[in-house]
């Protein structure tokens, strides 16, 4: 059975097309990070039989990690799966994704579409043990370019600011 993973934040309409999409995306992510929360936690469940994607159990954001921890005490019982960062080199707004159904295994956690709130956010990713492998995809439902991540990646390169679906597992 596969499960979902959710990540990132960018306000709707902040990714206007331009001749240089990388600089446009960088500017919009920086603007979003400067005006919004710096730390977010998302808790997801594994995909239930017959379902296409994981259910989001909770989502909270705060201006600091300590404020987030105070407002989201339930995440301590959940298993950290990975962190997405809104900038290269593990900086910028941080989204920590937790699994409510235990650690990664061979089936792992999968999310076929990050949705408008999480689409095109991540510039770097850090997996949490035992999640040691991830595929990040440019488009929803595993479409477009894909990058394999083992452990962590400080710069998603072409996929920076373009990630729309993701899967993590233990290999």
Secondary structure by P-SEA (a helix, b strand, c coil): ccccccccccccccccccccaaaaaaaaaaaaaaccccbbbbbbbcccccccbbbbccccccccaaaaaaacccccccccccccccccccccbbbbbbbccccccccccccccccccccccccbbbbcccccbbbbbcccccccbbbbbcccccccccccccccccccccc
